[in-house]
Amino acid sequence: MGVLSNRDHLVDGLHSILEELWKGSDQVAVSEFRTLMAWRARAVKPSVPTYMAGTFPAPVSQDAQDLSFLEFAATGMRNIEAALTAGDSNISAQHVKDLLSSLSQRQPI
């Protein structure tokens, strides 16, 4: 199995969260969502290579499509976070479905 793109990782994570909500495992869903939020925050930050003596730090290239995709997901993820914090699993699940739907409509160019 190859390395997941940022896009795939985000969508897979959201599907997993939705599945946990459907099973009634709200605490697991909240935990997975926090992990996904932390991952997304790291993924959108530009990578700054560390300089080591005797090496030339090359910039880490990031796929601009993936970056815009992750930024596009931010609003939907905030909606999910608010619903999870409020403890409403039905609304949380609906927000996850809405975000997945809007992400699927945002096809790679």
Secondary structure, DSSP 4 states (H G I P E B T S, - for coil): --PPPHHHHHHHHHHHHHHHHHHT-HHHHHHHHHHHHHHHHHHHSPP-PPP-TT--PPPPP--HHHHHHHHHTHHHHHHHHHHHHHT-HHHHHHHHHHHHHHHHHS---
